[in-house]
Amino acid sequence: MPGKRITDHQVLKYKQHRNKLPQVAAAAKAGISERSARRIEDAGQLPSQRPARSWRTRSDPLAEVWEAEVVPLLRADAQLNAVTLLEELQRRHPGQYGGAVLRTLQRRVRQWRAVHGAERDVYFAQEHPPGRLGLSDFTVADDLQVKIDGVAFDHRLYQFALAHSGWRHAVVLTEGESFAALSGGLQAALWRLGGVPEEHRTDSLSAAFNNLAEAQELTRRYEGLCQHYGMRASRCNPSQSHENGSIESRHDSLKTALDQALRLRGTRRFDERADYEAFVETIVQRFNARAVTRLAVERTMLRPLPARRTAEYEEFPARVSKYAIFTVKGVQYSAPSQLIGHRLTVRQYAQHIECWLGGQCVLERSRATHRDGQRHPRNIDYRHLVAALRRKPGAFARWVLRDAVFPRDIYRRTWERLSAALAEREACKTIVGLLSLAADGHEAQLAEELEQLIELDQLPDLNALSALLKPPIVELPAVSVQLPPLQDYDVLIEVSP
């Protein structure tokens, strides 16, 4: 066939069939042309026995410029590619070198680099003894396009894995690669694993390493975390992700498995975040089921856990202002009005915050995240403020926190329609009344009613909605109790022994 050399095997097969078949049939059986068959019969040796060809079959289009111009350019900078070199030759020699020379130039450059090029990186496959190395890393999972309650869920995945057995643990995160996220995910993984590896490796996380220092320097909190569990901390070199390959490859396999499972599920929507976290846990456990045998060996080599976990949070002081708002690291949270004026101790975890007052946890909230380019995110719970709004509904129209107080997008759209169609005072009373109904436990049902009203192009009637959402009155059955006369008890006493 054109472009392919005839092998010794084809020649021998042709000669075998030629003893019984005509030349054309034998050539077809051997997979060669009739012309090649005639050359084989005239030749007295196999193709591998022929002397190597030392001549060219066509003229070299680069003969005049290769050594004189191209090689000096490659020696000056070996990273120049063939396209750049061809464009330079076309500028120097107009009309002499067309695009058909590119493939020849590419082969010649590749051959030159193989002999005279710079040394390339060599990768050294590593053997991971059981119980020695555990790895942590974060990966962005926005490309999974998961939605929670109809809203795009931008998130990361923290993953811990053992290099020997491949056992892994994953946590869904909505904030950045903070120390709280690293500490919480790592400790959850170690306690589920039931042991501690000798070494813990990450990339150059700012939560773990002071990257501004010239030498490798651990942050104070990360150093304390590793000392608490008796692990040696290490990291890969900056911008060398292949040195952390045992965890990087598992990011790819996990996200691929999640994507395939979501496709099989038929939808990427989840009602609550807990449902998605359970979904991720299911996929992770499928991976861990494959590592049961190797994990049984590695578990015996792990170090024991300490007596307790170390702190997984950061503490910050915060004072609740007269607006029923307190601020933690630039993020605003609402609080019940009873806490106005009190100074709280806020414990910030990876996923939530806890507010402590005098040794008692008085408030727990999910952490706010930066979305839609917000510089200072807000986490405002309308239930904390609706009672005060009912007393001052007119304040709602130009309230600074107005846009952050709506529990769902349908409430915001309803306010826009109310403010456009009604007087300001009436619109404020109506939306505050709707928020009050939602706070009474009717948020989801009321949202459905408001959706229907928008489809019908009608404004909400607060009295009608209140009557609709009012719990039904259950009439108790009339019970008639007949008391016996007291003389009957005297009879019982007389007859009793």
C-alpha positions as CSV (number, residue, x, y, z in Angstrom):
1,M,0.0,0.0,0.0
2,P,1.2,3.6,-0.7
3,G,3.3,5.1,2.1
4,K,3.9,1.8,3.9
5,R,7.0,-0.4,3.7
6,I,6.6,-4.0,2.8
7,T,7.6,-6.2,5.7
8,D,9.5,-9.5,5.8
9,H,6.3,-11.2,7.0
10,Q,4.4,-10.0,3.9
11,V,7.2,-11.3,1.5
12,L,7.2,-14.7,3.2
13,K,3.4,-14.9,3.1
14,Y,3.4,-13.9,-0.6
15,K,5.9,-16.6,-1.4
16,Q,3.9,-19.2,0.5
17,H,0.7,-18.4,-1.4
18,R,2.6,-18.0,-4.8
19,N,3.3,-21.8,-4.8
20,K,-0.5,-22.4,-5.1
21,L,-2.0,-19.3,-6.5
22,P,-1.4,-16.9,-9.4
23,Q,0.6,-13.8,-8.8
24,V,-2.4,-11.5,-8.6
25,A,-4.2,-13.7,-6.0
26,A,-1.0,-14.3,-3.9
27,A,-0.3,-10.5,-3.8
28,A,-3.9,-9.8,-2.6
29,K,-3.5,-12.5,0.1
30,A,-0.3,-10.8,1.3
31,G,-1.7,-7.3,1.2
32,I,0.6,-5.9,-1.4
33,S,0.3,-4.7,-5.0
34,E,0.9,-6.7,-8.1
35,R,3.8,-4.4,-9.0
36,S,5.4,-5.1,-5.6
37,A,4.9,-8.8,-6.2
38,R,7.0,-8.6,-9.4
39,R,9.8,-6.8,-7.6
40,I,9.8,-9.4,-4.8
41,E,10.2,-12.2,-7.4
42,D,13.1,-10.4,-9.0
43,A,14.8,-9.6,-5.6
44,G,16.8,-12.3,-3.9
45,Q,16.6,-10.9,-0.3
46,L,14.1,-9.8,2.3
47,P,13.3,-6.1,2.8
48,S,15.2,-6.1,6.1
49,Q,18.3,-7.4,4.4
50,R,18.5,-4.5,1.9
51,P,21.2,-1.8,2.6
52,A,19.9,1.5,4.1
53,R,19.2,4.2,1.5
54,S,21.7,7.0,1.5
55,W,20.1,9.2,-1.1
56,R,17.1,11.6,-1.3
57,T,14.2,10.9,-3.6
58,R,13.5,14.6,-4.0
59,S,15.4,17.9,-3.6
60,D,15.6,19.4,-0.1
61,P,13.5,22.6,-0.1
62,L,15.4,23.9,3.0
63,A,18.9,23.1,1.8
64,E,19.9,26.7,1.3
65,V,18.6,28.1,4.5
66,W,18.6,25.3,7.2
67,E,22.2,25.6,8.4
68,A,22.7,29.2,7.4
69,E,19.5,30.8,8.9
70,V,17.2,28.4,10.7
71,V,19.7,26.6,12.9
72,P,21.2,29.9,14.3
73,L,17.6,31.1,15.1
74,L,17.0,27.8,17.0
75,R,20.3,28.1,18.9
76,A,19.3,31.6,20.0
77,D,15.9,30.4,21.2
78,A,15.0,26.8,21.0
79,Q,11.3,27.6,21.8
80,L,10.7,29.1,18.4
81,N,8.1,27.0,16.6
82,A,8.0,26.1,12.9
83,V,5.2,28.5,12.0
84,T,7.3,31.5,13.3
85,L,10.4,30.2,11.5
86,L,8.5,29.8,8.2
87,E,7.0,33.4,8.5
88,E,10.5,34.7,9.1
89,L,11.8,32.8,6.0
90,Q,9.0,34.2,3.9
91,R,9.9,37.8,5.0
92,R,13.6,37.2,4.2
93,H,12.9,35.4,0.9
94,P,9.6,36.7,-0.6
95,G,7.8,34.2,-2.8
96,Q,10.4,31.4,-2.3
97,Y,8.9,29.4,0.6
98,G,5.2,28.6,0.5
99,G,2.9,27.0,3.0
100,A,3.7,23.5,1.7
101,V,7.1,23.7,3.3
102,L,5.6,23.9,6.8
103,R,5.3,20.2,7.4
104,T,8.9,19.6,6.3
105,L,10.1,22.4,8.6
106,Q,8.1,21.0,11.5
107,R,9.7,17.5,11.1
108,R,13.2,19.1,10.7
109,V,12.8,21.3,13.9
110,R,11.5,18.3,15.9
111,Q,14.5,16.2,14.8
112,W,16.9,19.1,15.6
113,R,15.5,19.5,19.1
114,A,15.7,15.7,19.8
115,V,19.5,16.0,19.2
116,H,20.5,19.5,20.1
117,G,17.6,20.8,22.2
118,A,17.6,21.7,25.8
119,E,17.1,19.0,28.5
120,R,13.5,18.3,29.4
121,D,11.8,17.6,32.7
122,V,11.9,14.0,33.8
123,Y,9.1,12.6,35.9
124,F,10.0,10.1,38.5
125,A,7.3,7.6,39.5
126,Q,7.0,7.3,43.2
127,E,6.2,4.4,45.5
128,H,4.0,5.3,48.4
129,P,4.3,3.0,51.4
130,P,1.1,2.5,53.4
131,G,0.4,5.0,56.2
132,R,3.0,7.5,55.0
133,L,1.3,10.2,52.9
134,G,-2.0,12.0,53.0
135,L,-2.8,14.8,50.6
136,S,-5.3,17.8,50.7
137,D,-6.4,20.1,48.0
138,F,-9.3,22.3,46.8
139,T,-10.9,22.3,43.3
140,V,-13.5,24.6,41.8
141,A,-16.6,22.7,40.8
142,D,-18.7,25.4,39.2
143,D,-18.5,23.6,35.8
144,L,-20.8,20.9,37.3
145,Q,-23.6,23.5,36.9
146,V,-25.4,22.4,40.1
147,K,-28.5,24.4,41.2
148,I,-29.9,24.6,44.7
149,D,-33.6,25.6,44.8
150,G,-33.3,26.9,41.3
151,V,-30.2,29.1,42.0
152,A,-26.8,28.4,40.5
153,F,-24.6,26.8,43.2
154,D,-21.0,28.1,42.9
155,H,-18.8,25.9,45.1
156,R,-15.6,24.2,45.7
157,L,-14.7,20.7,46.7
158,Y,-12.1,20.0,49.4
159,Q,-10.7,16.5,49.0
160,F,-8.3,14.4,51.2
161,A,-6.8,11.2,49.9
162,L,-4.3,8.6,51.0
163,A,-1.6,8.1,48.4
164,H,-1.2,4.3,49.0
165,S,-4.8,3.0,49.2
166,G,-6.6,5.8,47.4
167,W,-9.1,6.3,50.1
168,R,-10.7,9.7,49.9
169,H,-13.0,12.2,51.7
170,A,-14.7,15.2,50.1
171,V,-16.5,18.2,51.5
172,V,-18.6,20.8,49.7
173,L,-17.6,24.4,50.3
174,T,-18.9,27.7,49.3
175,E,-16.1,30.0,50.5
176,G,-12.5,30.2,49.5
177,E,-9.5,28.1,50.5
178,S,-9.4,29.3,54.1
179,F,-7.7,27.8,57.1
180,A,-11.1,27.0,58.6
181,A,-12.1,25.1,55.4
182,L,-8.7,23.2,55.5
183,S,-8.9,22.4,59.2
184,G,-12.5,21.4,59.2
185,G,-12.2,19.1,56.1
186,L,-8.9,17.6,57.2
187,Q,-10.1,16.8,60.7
188,A,-13.4,15.3,59.4
189,A,-11.4,13.1,57.1
190,L,-9.0,11.9,59.8
191,W,-11.7,11.1,62.2
192,R,-13.7,9.2,59.6
193,L,-10.5,7.4,58.6
194,G,-9.7,6.5,62.2
195,G,-6.0,7.3,62.0
196,V,-3.3,9.8,61.0
197,P,-0.7,9.4,58.2
198,E,2.9,10.3,58.9
199,E,3.0,13.2,56.4
200,H,0.4,15.7,55.2
201,R,1.0,17.4,51.8
202,T,-0.7,20.4,50.2
203,D,0.2,22.8,47.5
204,S,1.2,26.3,48.4
205,L,-2.0,27.2,50.3
206,S,-1.9,30.6,51.9
207,A,-4.0,29.0,54.7
208,A,-1.1,26.7,55.5
209,F,2.1,28.4,54.3
210,N,3.5,31.9,54.5
211,N,4.3,32.2,50.8
212,L,5.8,35.7,51.3
213,A,8.7,34.3,53.3
214,E,11.8,33.3,51.5
215,A,12.0,29.9,53.2
216,Q,9.2,27.4,53.6
217,E,7.4,28.7,56.7
218,L,4.2,27.3,58.2
219,T,1.5,29.5,59.4
220,R,1.0,29.4,63.2
221,R,-2.4,27.9,63.1
222,Y,-1.5,25.2,60.5
223,E,1.7,24.3,62.4
224,G,-0.4,23.9,65.6
225,L,-2.9,21.7,63.7
226,C,-0.2,19.4,62.4
227,Q,1.4,19.2,65.8
228,H,-1.9,18.3,67.4
229,Y,-2.2,15.3,65.1
230,G,1.5,14.4,65.0
231,M,1.8,14.9,61.2
232,R,4.8,16.3,59.3
233,A,3.7,19.1,56.9
234,S,5.1,19.3,53.4
235,R,4.1,21.0,50.1
236,C,4.9,20.7,46.5
237,N,6.9,23.4,44.7
238,P,5.0,26.4,43.4
239,S,3.4,25.9,40.0
240,Q,4.4,22.2,39.9
241,S,1.0,20.6,40.3
242,H,2.3,17.2,39.0
243,E,4.2,16.9,42.3
244,N,0.8,16.7,44.0
245,G,-0.5,14.3,41.3
246,S,-2.0,11.8,43.8
247,I,-4.7,14.3,44.7
248,E,-4.8,16.3,41.4
249,S,-5.8,13.1,39.4
250,R,-8.5,12.4,42.0
251,H,-10.0,15.8,41.5
252,D,-10.4,15.0,37.8
253,S,-11.9,11.5,38.5
254,L,-14.3,12.8,41.2
255,K,-15.6,15.6,39.1
256,T,-16.0,13.3,36.1
257,A,-17.9,10.8,38.2
258,L,-20.1,13.5,39.6
259,D,-20.8,14.9,36.1
260,Q,-21.7,11.4,34.8
261,A,-23.9,10.7,37.8
262,L,-25.7,14.0,37.3
263,R,-26.3,13.2,33.7
264,L,-27.7,9.8,34.7
265,R,-29.9,11.5,37.3
266,G,-31.4,13.5,34.6
267,T,-31.2,16.9,36.4
268,R,-28.7,19.0,38.2
269,R,-31.3,20.6,40.5
270,F,-31.5,19.9,44.2
271,D,-34.0,21.2,46.7
272,E,-31.5,21.7,49.5
273,R,-27.8,21.8,49.9
274,A,-27.9,18.8,52.2
275,D,-29.3,16.8,49.3
276,Y,-26.4,17.7,47.1
277,E,-23.9,16.9,49.9
278,A,-25.5,13.5,50.3
279,F,-25.2,13.0,46.5
280,V,-21.4,13.8,46.6
281,E,-21.0,11.5,49.6
282,T,-22.6,8.6,47.7
283,I,-20.2,9.1,44.8
284,V,-17.1,9.3,47.1
285,Q,-18.2,6.0,48.9
286,R,-18.3,4.3,45.5
287,F,-14.7,5.2,45.0
288,N,-13.8,4.0,48.5
289,A,-15.5,0.7,47.9
290,R,-12.7,-0.1,45.4
291,A,-10.0,0.6,47.9
292,V,-11.3,-1.6,50.8
293,T,-8.5,-4.2,50.4
294,R,-5.6,-1.7,50.3
295,L,-7.2,0.4,53.0
296,A,-7.3,-2.6,55.4
297,V,-3.5,-2.9,55.0
298,E,-2.9,0.9,55.3
299,R,-5.1,1.3,58.4
300,T,-2.7,-0.9,60.4
301,M,0.1,1.5,59.6
302,L,-1.7,4.8,60.6
303,R,-0.9,6.6,63.8
304,P,-3.6,6.9,66.4
305,L,-5.9,9.9,66.7
306,P,-5.5,12.4,69.5
307,A,-8.0,12.4,72.4
308,R,-10.0,15.2,70.8
309,R,-10.3,17.5,67.8
310,T,-8.6,20.8,67.8
311,A,-10.6,24.0,67.2
312,E,-12.1,24.3,63.7
313,Y,-13.0,27.9,63.9
314,E,-11.7,31.5,64.3
315,E,-13.1,33.8,67.0
316,F,-14.0,37.4,66.4
317,P,-15.7,40.0,68.7
318,A,-18.8,41.6,67.2
319,R,-21.3,44.1,68.6
320,V,-24.9,44.1,67.5
321,S,-25.7,47.6,66.3
322,K,-29.0,49.5,66.7
323,Y,-29.9,48.3,63.2
324,A,-29.8,44.6,64.5
325,I,-26.7,44.0,62.4
326,F,-23.2,42.8,63.2
327,T,-20.1,42.5,61.0
328,V,-17.6,39.7,60.8
329,K,-14.6,40.1,58.5
330,G,-16.5,42.5,56.2
331,V,-19.7,40.4,56.1
332,Q,-22.9,41.7,57.6
333,Y,-25.3,39.4,59.5
334,S,-28.6,40.1,61.0
335,A,-29.5,39.2,64.6
336,P,-32.7,39.2,66.7
337,S,-33.5,42.6,68.1
338,Q,-33.1,41.3,71.7
339,L,-29.3,41.2,71.0
340,I,-29.0,44.9,70.1
341,G,-26.2,46.5,72.1
342,H,-24.6,43.2,73.2
343,R,-21.1,42.2,72.4
344,L,-20.9,38.7,71.0
345,T,-18.1,36.3,70.5
346,V,-18.4,34.9,66.9
347,R,-16.9,31.6,66.1
348,Q,-16.5,31.3,62.3
349,Y,-16.4,27.8,60.9
350,A,-16.0,26.7,57.3
351,Q,-19.7,26.5,56.7
352,H,-21.4,28.5,59.4
353,I,-20.9,30.9,62.3
354,E,-21.9,30.6,65.9
355,C,-22.6,33.6,68.2
356,W,-21.9,33.2,71.9
357,L,-23.0,35.4,74.7
358,G,-21.9,34.6,78.3
359,G,-21.0,31.0,77.5
360,Q,-24.3,30.3,75.6
361,C,-24.8,30.0,71.9
362,V,-27.5,32.5,71.1
363,L,-27.4,32.4,67.3
364,E,-26.2,30.1,64.5
365,R,-26.1,31.2,60.8
366,S,-24.7,29.9,57.6
367,R,-21.7,31.8,56.3
368,A,-22.3,34.4,53.7
369,T,-20.3,34.1,50.4
370,H,-19.2,36.7,47.8
371,R,-21.6,36.5,44.9
372,D,-22.4,38.8,42.0
373,G,-19.3,40.9,42.6
374,Q,-20.3,41.9,46.1
375,R,-17.5,43.5,48.0
376,H,-19.3,43.1,51.4
377,P,-21.7,40.2,51.3
378,R,-24.8,40.2,53.5
379,N,-26.7,37.4,55.2
380,I,-29.9,39.0,56.4
381,D,-32.7,36.8,57.9
382,Y,-36.0,38.6,57.4
383,R,-37.4,36.7,60.4
384,H,-35.2,38.7,62.7
385,L,-36.6,42.1,61.5
386,V,-40.2,41.5,60.4
387,A,-41.7,42.2,63.8
388,A,-40.0,45.6,63.8
389,L,-41.0,46.3,60.2
390,R,-44.7,45.7,61.1
391,R,-44.4,48.6,63.6
392,K,-42.7,50.8,61.0
393,P,-43.7,49.5,57.5
394,G,-43.0,52.8,55.8
395,A,-39.2,52.4,56.4
396,F,-39.1,49.5,54.0
397,A,-39.2,51.6,50.7
398,R,-35.7,53.1,51.2
399,W,-34.3,50.6,53.7
400,V,-30.5,50.1,53.0
401,L,-30.9,46.3,53.5
402,R,-34.1,46.0,51.5
403,D,-32.7,44.0,48.6
404,A,-31.0,41.6,51.0
405,V,-34.0,40.8,53.1
406,F,-36.1,39.0,50.5
407,P,-36.1,35.2,51.2
408,R,-36.7,34.3,47.5
409,D,-36.5,36.0,44.2
410,I,-40.3,35.9,43.8
411,Y,-40.7,38.2,46.8
412,R,-38.4,40.8,45.2
413,R,-40.4,40.6,42.0
414,T,-43.6,41.1,43.9
415,W,-42.2,44.2,45.6
416,E,-41.2,45.7,42.3
417,R,-44.8,45.2,41.0
418,L,-46.3,46.6,44.2
419,S,-44.1,49.7,44.2
420,A,-44.9,50.3,40.6
421,A,-48.7,49.9,40.9
422,L,-49.5,51.2,44.4
423,A,-48.8,54.2,46.6
424,E,-45.6,53.9,48.5
425,R,-47.3,53.5,51.9
426,E,-49.7,50.9,50.7
427,A,-47.0,48.9,48.9
428,C,-44.8,48.9,52.0
429,K,-47.7,47.6,54.2
430,T,-48.5,44.9,51.7
431,I,-44.9,43.6,51.3
432,V,-44.3,43.7,55.1
433,G,-47.5,41.8,55.6
434,L,-46.4,39.2,53.0
435,L,-43.0,38.8,54.8
436,S,-44.9,38.4,58.1
437,L,-46.9,35.6,56.6
438,A,-43.8,34.0,55.3
439,A,-42.2,34.2,58.7
440,D,-45.1,32.3,60.2
441,G,-44.1,29.2,58.3
442,H,-45.7,29.8,55.0
443,E,-42.7,30.9,53.0
444,A,-42.8,28.2,50.3
445,Q,-46.6,28.0,50.0
446,L,-46.8,31.8,49.8
447,A,-44.1,31.9,47.1
448,E,-46.2,29.5,45.0
449,E,-49.2,31.7,45.3
450,L,-47.2,34.8,44.4
451,E,-45.9,33.0,41.3
452,Q,-49.5,32.3,40.2
453,L,-50.5,35.9,40.8
454,I,-47.7,37.1,38.6
455,E,-48.7,34.7,35.8
456,L,-52.3,36.1,36.1
457,D,-50.9,39.7,36.2
458,Q,-52.7,40.3,39.5
459,L,-51.5,42.1,42.6
460,P,-51.5,40.2,45.9
461,D,-54.5,40.7,48.2
462,L,-53.0,40.5,51.8
463,N,-56.4,39.7,53.4
464,A,-57.2,37.0,50.9
465,L,-53.8,35.4,51.2
466,S,-54.0,35.5,55.0
467,A,-57.3,33.7,54.9
468,L,-56.0,31.2,52.4
469,L,-52.9,30.4,54.5
470,K,-54.8,30.5,57.8
471,P,-54.8,27.0,59.4
472,P,-58.3,25.4,59.3
473,I,-60.4,25.5,62.4
474,V,-61.0,22.1,63.7
475,E,-64.3,21.8,65.6
476,L,-64.0,19.7,68.7
477,P,-66.8,17.2,69.2
478,A,-69.2,17.9,72.0
479,V,-68.6,15.6,74.9
480,S,-71.4,15.0,77.4
481,V,-70.3,13.7,80.8
482,Q,-73.0,12.3,83.1
483,L,-72.0,12.2,86.8
484,P,-73.6,9.4,88.9
485,P,-75.4,10.4,92.2
486,L,-73.2,10.4,95.3
487,Q,-75.5,7.9,97.1
488,D,-74.2,5.2,94.8
489,Y,-70.8,5.5,96.4
490,D,-72.3,4.9,99.8
491,V,-73.8,1.7,98.5
492,L,-70.4,0.6,97.3
493,I,-68.8,1.3,100.7
494,E,-71.5,-0.7,102.5
495,V,-71.0,-3.8,100.3
496,S,-67.2,-3.7,100.2
497,P,-65.5,-6.1,102.7
